[in-house]
Amino acid sequence: MDEKIDFIRENYNDFEQLLTQLVAFRSVSNNDDDMTDCIEFLQELLVRMLQATVSVIRTSGAPTIVANVAGQSDETVLFYGHYDTMPSGPIDLWKTDPFNLTFIDGRYFGRGVGDNKGQLLAQILGIYTYKKVYGNLPCNIVFLIEGEEEKGSVNLPETVEQLRTSLLRKVDLAIVVDGSINQGGDHVLRLGNRGVFGFEISVVTGKSDNHSGNAGNIMDSAAGKIIATLSKLYDFTEHKVMIPNFYNGVPQHAEIDLNSLMKLPYDQNKIMTQMGLKEIPSKIEFYERLMYQPTFNIAGISSGYTEKGLKTVIPHTANVKIDCRLVGNQSIEAIKQGIEKKLATDLNSGEVSIKYLVETPPSTTKMSDSEVNLITSAIETATGSVLVEPVMAGTVPNYVWTNILKVPVVTIPYANYDQHNHAPNENLTRDNFIDGIKISYELIKIFE
């Protein structure tokens, strides 16, 4: 008899109702939504279900929730998640109301259900299940739940530094629950992640738009100016970043453990279908690009008239947002200096300006084989399969645990690969939600 399975089954309707309530809160980072109701819901939930001591830490942005749950040993495990979400985006692209959890064909649809509310709730419910089955926890648990992950966790480093000698002083291991499992459907343990550096370039070439017949050859188009500016930073023919110092610290091919990449699954047709692409690289190159190579991505660009038909106008403003995934030992400060050097003439002209938006360094953690085996064994017991990935292609703020708190950190995502986070029709499969509860339960059993 598996007591955890029986308990989850008996209480699942209540668990599903909690997920419905949590998704209904509009805790959108970029909209500066009022997070109060969502925070109070989580605070009450942690106290009622886990008898946690909960502190709400004020920051210059959204508050951070820290909940301490006492166990029977001195060992302390920190679980990280976030309650903020991305905006819903165009409603007409959704098949459901993004803030009304809807169950269709084995999947829950709703904004934030995968990233990260469903995964966050699965952590809490897994610990709750263990506590109800056994009565006590074998170790201390700390939940740190922030509200700015989708903004780049801008206040998290300061918060962790502030709490390092108080509420977080006993933490021995950090477990980050975010992201997606492997595209093959296997659950994963990730030992590192890429960083992200995001910035915005704005161009102003006049006080207003002008008629292209009246001011053509007289006024510079801001759209053309921003294209020229981008061309100084990136070679679109060679697909190479032109920023000085950008590639410093990028792992060389000889430094990459190819054996670990060979062990990872690779179904070319399935991946192309999932990503909606006609072509992807071969297996090793696919994983090298995702784990060990930096990116330069134009996330959005706007200028001038883009509606139906033609409007003969010269735009006087243009804007582009760029995100760069960083790897190895790339330095954000060195990259910023390189950008400002490369664009010095443009910046000095007053027509071009830069705003830095997100600065999250890459992170790696070192754990012994025995420690990794303990965690992978827990995940495998819960789900039946597990893979160890050296680097997460996406970004989570793991550097705060390794660099500030000085503890090892692992990332264990619960959400399905095709969760469509940050996009319309975000979803979390029912199986993955239940697996997340089971994984959290089994992780605690390690410390018995």
C-alpha positions as CSV (number, residue, x, y, z in Angstrom):
1,M,0.0,0.0,0.0
2,D,1.3,3.4,-1.0
3,E,0.0,5.8,1.7
4,K,0.9,9.0,-0.2
5,I,-1.0,7.9,-3.3
6,D,-4.0,7.0,-1.2
7,F,-3.9,10.4,0.5
8,I,-3.5,12.3,-2.7
9,R,-6.4,10.5,-4.3
10,E,-8.7,11.0,-1.3
11,N,-7.9,14.7,-1.1
12,Y,-7.4,15.5,-4.8
13,N,-10.7,17.5,-5.2
14,D,-9.5,19.9,-2.5
15,F,-6.1,20.2,-4.1
16,E,-7.7,21.0,-7.4
17,Q,-9.8,23.7,-5.8
18,L,-6.8,25.3,-4.3
19,L,-5.1,25.4,-7.7
20,T,-8.3,27.0,-9.1
21,Q,-8.2,29.7,-6.4
22,L,-4.5,30.4,-6.9
23,V,-4.7,30.8,-10.7
24,A,-7.6,33.2,-10.3
25,F,-5.4,35.8,-8.6
26,R,-4.1,38.4,-11.2
27,S,-0.5,38.6,-9.9
28,V,1.0,39.8,-13.2
29,S,4.5,41.3,-12.7
30,N,4.6,43.6,-15.7
31,N,1.2,45.1,-15.0
32,D,2.2,46.0,-11.4
33,D,-1.0,44.2,-10.2
34,D,-2.0,44.4,-6.5
35,M,-0.5,41.2,-5.1
36,T,-2.1,41.4,-1.7
37,D,-4.9,38.8,-2.2
38,C,-2.5,36.3,-3.7
39,I,0.0,36.8,-0.8
40,E,-2.7,36.5,1.8
41,F,-4.0,33.3,0.2
42,L,-0.5,31.7,0.3
43,Q,0.2,33.0,3.8
44,E,-3.1,31.5,5.1
45,L,-2.5,28.2,3.2
46,L,1.0,27.7,4.7
47,V,-0.1,28.4,8.2
48,R,-3.2,26.2,8.0
49,M,-1.7,23.2,6.1
50,L,1.9,23.2,7.5
51,Q,1.6,25.2,10.7
52,A,4.4,27.4,9.2
53,T,5.8,30.6,10.7
54,V,5.3,33.0,7.8
55,S,7.0,36.3,7.3
56,V,6.1,38.7,4.4
57,I,9.3,40.6,3.5
58,R,8.8,44.0,2.0
59,T,11.0,45.0,-0.9
60,S,11.1,48.0,-3.2
61,G,8.9,45.9,-5.5
62,A,6.6,42.9,-4.8
63,P,6.9,41.3,-1.3
64,T,8.7,38.0,-0.7
65,I,7.1,35.3,1.4
66,V,9.3,33.3,3.8
67,A,7.7,30.3,5.6
68,N,9.6,28.2,8.1
69,V,8.3,24.7,9.0
70,A,9.9,22.9,11.9
71,G,11.2,19.3,11.5
72,Q,12.9,16.7,13.7
73,S,16.5,17.3,12.7
74,D,18.8,20.3,12.3
75,E,19.0,19.8,8.5
76,T,17.1,22.5,6.6
77,V,15.9,22.4,3.0
78,L,14.8,25.5,1.1
79,F,12.1,25.3,-1.6
80,Y,11.9,28.2,-4.0
81,G,9.0,29.2,-6.2
82,H,7.3,32.4,-7.3
83,Y,3.7,33.7,-7.3
84,D,4.0,36.3,-10.1
85,T,3.1,35.5,-13.7
86,M,3.5,36.9,-17.1
87,P,0.7,39.0,-18.7
88,S,-2.0,36.9,-20.4
89,G,-1.3,38.5,-23.8
90,P,-4.0,38.7,-26.5
91,I,-7.2,37.1,-25.1
92,D,-8.4,36.0,-28.5
93,L,-5.4,33.6,-28.8
94,W,-6.6,31.7,-25.7
95,K,-9.0,28.8,-25.9
96,T,-10.1,29.6,-22.3
97,D,-10.3,32.5,-19.8
98,P,-6.6,32.8,-18.7
99,F,-7.6,33.5,-15.1
100,N,-10.3,30.8,-14.8
101,L,-8.7,27.4,-14.4
102,T,-10.1,25.1,-17.0
103,F,-9.6,21.3,-17.3
104,I,-9.5,20.0,-20.9
105,D,-8.2,16.6,-22.1
106,G,-6.0,16.0,-19.1
107,R,-4.6,19.5,-18.9
108,Y,-5.3,22.5,-16.7
109,F,-5.3,25.8,-18.7
110,G,-4.7,29.2,-17.1
111,R,-2.1,31.9,-16.8
112,G,0.6,30.9,-14.3
113,V,-0.6,27.4,-13.9
114,G,2.7,26.0,-15.2
115,D,4.9,29.0,-14.4
116,N,4.8,28.8,-11.4
117,K,1.6,28.5,-9.4
118,G,0.9,24.9,-10.2
119,Q,4.5,23.9,-9.4
120,L,4.5,26.1,-6.3
121,L,1.3,24.5,-5.0
122,A,2.7,21.0,-5.7
123,Q,5.6,21.8,-3.4
124,I,3.3,22.8,-0.6
125,L,0.9,19.9,-1.1
126,G,3.8,17.4,-1.2
127,I,5.1,18.5,2.2
128,Y,1.5,18.6,3.5
129,T,1.0,15.0,2.3
130,Y,4.1,13.9,4.1
131,K,3.1,15.7,7.3
132,K,-0.3,14.1,7.2
133,V,1.0,10.6,6.6
134,Y,3.8,10.6,9.1
135,G,2.8,13.4,11.6
136,N,6.2,15.1,11.5
137,L,8.8,16.2,9.0
138,P,12.3,14.7,9.2
139,C,14.0,18.1,8.5
140,N,13.2,21.8,8.6
141,I,11.6,23.3,5.5
142,V,11.9,26.9,4.4
143,F,9.7,28.1,1.6
144,L,10.9,31.3,-0.2
145,I,8.3,32.5,-2.6
146,E,9.0,35.7,-4.5
147,G,6.8,38.0,-6.6
148,E,9.3,39.3,-9.2
149,E,10.8,36.3,-11.0
150,E,9.1,37.3,-14.2
151,K,10.9,40.7,-13.9
152,G,14.3,39.1,-13.4
153,S,14.1,38.8,-9.6
154,V,15.5,42.3,-9.2
155,N,15.1,42.4,-5.5
156,L,15.9,38.8,-4.6
157,P,19.7,39.2,-4.1
158,E,19.1,42.0,-1.6
159,T,16.4,40.0,0.1
160,V,18.5,36.9,0.5
161,E,21.5,39.0,1.7
162,Q,19.2,40.7,4.2
163,L,17.9,37.3,5.5
164,R,21.2,35.4,5.3
165,T,21.9,35.6,9.0
166,S,18.3,35.3,10.2
167,L,15.4,33.5,8.5
168,L,17.8,31.7,6.0
169,R,20.7,31.1,8.3
170,K,20.2,27.3,8.7
171,V,19.6,26.4,5.1
172,D,21.8,23.5,3.9
173,L,20.3,22.9,0.4
174,A,18.2,24.9,-2.0
175,I,15.7,23.2,-4.3
176,V,14.3,25.4,-7.1
177,V,11.1,24.2,-8.7
178,D,10.6,26.0,-12.0
179,G,10.9,25.3,-15.7
180,S,9.8,22.3,-17.8
181,I,10.7,18.6,-17.8
182,N,12.6,17.1,-20.7
183,Q,10.9,17.2,-24.1
184,G,10.9,13.4,-24.1
185,G,8.6,13.4,-21.0
186,D,11.3,12.4,-18.5
187,H,11.6,14.3,-15.2
188,V,15.0,16.0,-14.7
189,L,17.5,17.1,-12.1
190,R,19.4,20.2,-13.3
191,L,22.7,21.2,-11.8
192,G,23.1,24.6,-13.4
193,N,21.3,27.2,-15.6
194,R,22.0,29.9,-18.1
195,G,21.8,33.5,-17.0
196,V,19.9,36.3,-18.7
197,F,20.8,39.9,-19.5
198,G,18.0,42.0,-20.8
199,F,18.2,45.6,-22.1
200,E,16.2,48.1,-24.1
201,I,17.5,50.5,-26.8
202,S,15.5,53.6,-27.7
203,V,16.0,55.9,-30.6
204,V,14.6,59.5,-31.1
205,T,15.4,61.3,-34.3
206,G,13.0,64.3,-34.0
207,K,10.2,65.9,-32.0
208,S,7.5,64.2,-34.0
209,D,6.8,61.9,-37.0
210,N,6.9,63.6,-40.4
211,H,5.3,63.1,-43.8
212,S,7.8,61.1,-45.9
213,G,7.2,63.3,-48.9
214,N,7.8,66.5,-46.9
215,A,10.8,65.3,-44.9
216,G,12.3,62.4,-46.9
217,N,16.1,62.7,-47.2
218,I,15.9,65.5,-44.5
219,M,14.8,63.6,-41.4
220,D,16.3,60.2,-40.4
221,S,13.9,57.4,-39.8
222,A,14.1,56.2,-36.2
223,A,13.3,52.7,-37.6
224,G,16.4,52.8,-39.9
225,K,18.5,54.2,-37.1
226,I,17.6,51.4,-34.7
227,I,18.4,48.8,-37.4
228,A,21.8,50.5,-37.9
229,T,22.4,50.4,-34.2
230,L,21.5,46.8,-33.9
231,S,23.9,46.0,-36.7
232,K,26.7,47.4,-34.6
233,L,25.9,44.9,-31.9
234,Y,25.1,41.8,-33.9
235,D,26.2,40.4,-37.3
236,F,22.9,39.0,-38.7
237,T,24.7,37.3,-41.6
238,E,27.3,35.5,-39.5
239,H,25.0,35.2,-36.5
240,K,27.7,36.6,-34.3
241,V,27.6,39.1,-31.4
242,M,29.8,42.1,-32.0
243,I,29.9,43.4,-28.5
244,P,33.4,43.6,-27.1
245,N,34.0,41.1,-24.2
246,F,30.8,39.3,-24.9
247,Y,32.3,35.8,-25.5
248,N,34.7,36.0,-22.6
249,G,34.0,33.1,-20.3
250,V,32.0,31.0,-22.7
251,P,32.9,27.3,-22.3
252,Q,35.0,25.9,-25.1
253,H,34.1,22.7,-26.8
254,A,36.8,20.7,-25.0
255,E,35.4,21.8,-21.6
256,I,32.0,20.3,-22.2
257,D,31.2,16.8,-20.9
258,L,29.8,15.3,-24.1
259,N,29.1,12.0,-22.4
260,S,26.4,13.6,-20.3
261,L,24.8,15.1,-23.4
262,M,24.9,11.7,-25.1
263,K,22.8,10.3,-22.3
264,L,20.0,12.8,-22.9
265,P,17.0,11.8,-25.1
266,Y,16.7,13.2,-28.6
267,D,13.7,12.6,-30.9
268,Q,14.2,15.0,-33.7
269,N,10.7,14.8,-35.2
270,K,9.0,15.1,-31.8
271,I,11.1,18.2,-30.9
272,M,10.4,19.9,-34.2
273,T,6.7,19.2,-33.7
274,Q,6.7,20.6,-30.2
275,M,8.6,23.7,-31.1
276,G,6.8,24.2,-34.4
277,L,10.0,24.2,-36.4
278,K,11.0,22.7,-39.7
279,E,14.6,21.9,-38.8
280,I,16.8,21.6,-35.7
281,P,20.5,20.7,-35.2
282,S,21.7,17.1,-34.5
283,K,21.7,15.9,-31.0
284,I,25.0,17.1,-29.6
285,E,24.8,20.4,-31.3
286,F,21.2,20.8,-30.1
287,Y,22.2,20.4,-26.5
288,E,25.4,22.4,-26.8
289,R,23.4,25.4,-28.2
290,L,20.8,25.2,-25.5
291,M,23.2,24.7,-22.6
292,Y,26.6,26.0,-23.4
293,Q,26.2,28.8,-26.0
294,P,25.0,32.3,-25.3
295,T,22.2,34.0,-27.3
296,F,21.3,37.4,-28.7
297,N,17.6,37.6,-29.1
298,I,15.5,40.5,-30.3
299,A,12.4,40.0,-28.1
300,G,10.5,42.9,-29.6
301,I,10.9,45.9,-31.9
302,S,8.5,48.7,-32.6
303,S,8.5,51.9,-34.7
304,G,6.2,53.8,-37.0
305,Y,3.0,52.6,-38.7
306,T,2.3,48.9,-38.7
307,E,-1.5,48.8,-39.2
308,K,-3.5,47.9,-42.3
309,G,-2.4,49.6,-45.5
310,L,0.3,52.2,-45.9
311,K,0.9,55.4,-44.1
312,T,3.7,57.5,-45.7
313,V,5.3,58.6,-42.5
314,I,8.9,58.9,-41.1
315,P,8.8,57.6,-37.5
316,H,10.7,59.7,-35.0
317,T,10.9,57.0,-32.3
318,A,11.9,53.4,-32.2
319,N,12.4,50.8,-29.5
320,V,13.9,47.4,-29.3
321,K,14.1,44.9,-26.4
322,I,16.9,42.3,-26.3
323,D,17.5,39.3,-24.1
324,C,20.8,37.5,-24.0
325,R,21.1,34.0,-22.4
326,L,24.5,33.8,-20.8
327,V,26.7,30.7,-20.0
328,G,29.8,29.7,-18.1
329,N,31.6,32.7,-16.6
330,Q,30.3,35.5,-18.9
331,S,30.3,38.8,-17.1
332,I,27.3,41.1,-17.3
333,E,29.3,44.1,-16.2
334,A,31.9,43.4,-18.9
335,I,29.1,43.1,-21.5
336,K,27.6,46.4,-20.4
337,Q,30.9,48.1,-20.8
338,G,31.3,46.5,-24.3
339,I,27.9,47.8,-25.4
340,E,28.6,51.3,-24.2
341,K,32.0,51.3,-25.9
342,K,30.5,50.0,-29.2
343,L,27.7,52.6,-29.2
344,A,29.6,55.5,-27.6
345,T,29.1,57.8,-30.6
346,D,25.4,57.1,-30.8
347,L,24.9,57.5,-27.1
348,N,26.8,60.8,-27.0
349,S,24.6,62.1,-29.9
350,G,21.6,62.0,-27.6
351,E,19.6,60.1,-30.2
352,V,20.2,56.6,-28.7
353,S,19.7,55.6,-25.1
354,I,20.0,52.2,-23.2
355,K,18.0,50.9,-20.3
356,Y,19.2,47.8,-18.5
357,L,16.2,45.6,-17.5
358,V,17.4,42.1,-16.3
359,E,20.8,41.0,-14.9
360,T,20.8,37.4,-13.8
361,P,24.2,35.6,-14.0
362,P,24.5,32.0,-15.0
363,S,24.9,29.5,-12.2
364,T,26.4,26.1,-11.6
365,T,26.5,23.9,-8.4
366,K,28.9,21.2,-7.3
367,M,27.5,18.1,-5.6
368,S,29.0,14.7,-4.9
369,D,27.8,11.7,-6.9
370,S,26.2,10.3,-3.8
371,E,24.2,13.5,-3.2
372,V,23.0,13.6,-6.8
373,N,22.1,9.9,-6.6
374,L,19.9,10.5,-3.5
375,I,17.9,13.2,-5.2
376,T,17.6,11.4,-8.5
377,S,16.4,8.3,-6.7
378,A,13.7,10.3,-5.0
379,I,12.5,11.7,-8.3
380,E,12.6,8.3,-9.9
381,T,10.6,6.7,-7.1
382,A,7.9,9.4,-7.5
383,T,7.7,9.4,-11.3
384,G,9.4,6.3,-12.7
385,S,12.1,8.2,-14.7
386,V,14.7,10.9,-14.2
387,L,17.5,12.5,-16.2
388,V,20.4,14.6,-15.0
389,E,21.0,17.7,-17.1
390,P,24.2,19.7,-16.5
391,V,22.6,23.0,-17.5
392,M,19.1,24.3,-17.7
393,A,18.6,26.2,-21.0
394,G,16.4,28.8,-19.3
395,T,17.1,31.1,-16.4
396,V,16.3,31.0,-12.7
397,P,18.1,33.1,-10.1
398,N,20.1,30.2,-8.7
399,Y,23.2,32.4,-8.2
400,V,21.7,33.9,-5.1
401,W,21.9,30.5,-3.4
402,T,25.4,29.7,-4.5
403,N,27.0,33.1,-4.3
404,I,25.1,34.8,-1.4
405,L,23.7,32.0,0.8
406,K,26.7,29.7,-0.1
407,V,24.7,26.5,-0.4
408,P,24.3,24.0,-3.2
409,V,21.2,24.4,-5.4
410,V,19.4,22.1,-7.8
411,T,16.5,22.7,-10.1
412,I,13.7,20.2,-10.4
413,P,10.9,21.3,-12.7
414,Y,7.5,19.8,-12.4
415,A,5.7,21.2,-15.5
416,N,5.3,19.5,-18.8
417,Y,7.6,20.5,-21.7
418,D,4.8,21.9,-23.7
419,Q,3.3,24.0,-21.0
420,H,3.3,27.1,-23.2
421,N,4.5,29.3,-20.3
422,H,4.8,33.0,-21.3
423,A,2.4,32.3,-24.2
424,P,-1.3,31.9,-24.8
425,N,-2.9,28.6,-23.6
426,E,-0.4,28.0,-20.8
427,N,-1.1,24.6,-19.3
428,L,-0.1,22.0,-16.7
429,T,-1.1,18.4,-17.2
430,R,-2.9,16.7,-14.3
431,D,-0.3,14.0,-14.3
432,N,2.5,16.5,-13.9
433,F,0.7,18.3,-11.1
434,I,0.3,15.0,-9.2
435,D,3.9,14.0,-10.0
436,G,5.1,17.3,-8.5
437,I,3.2,16.5,-5.3
438,K,4.8,13.1,-5.2
439,I,8.3,14.4,-6.0
440,S,8.1,16.9,-3.1
441,Y,7.0,14.1,-0.8
442,E,9.9,11.8,-1.8
443,L,12.5,14.6,-1.6
444,I,11.6,14.9,2.1
445,K,12.0,11.2,2.7
446,I,15.7,11.6,1.8
447,F,16.2,13.2,5.2
448,E,14.5,10.5,7.3
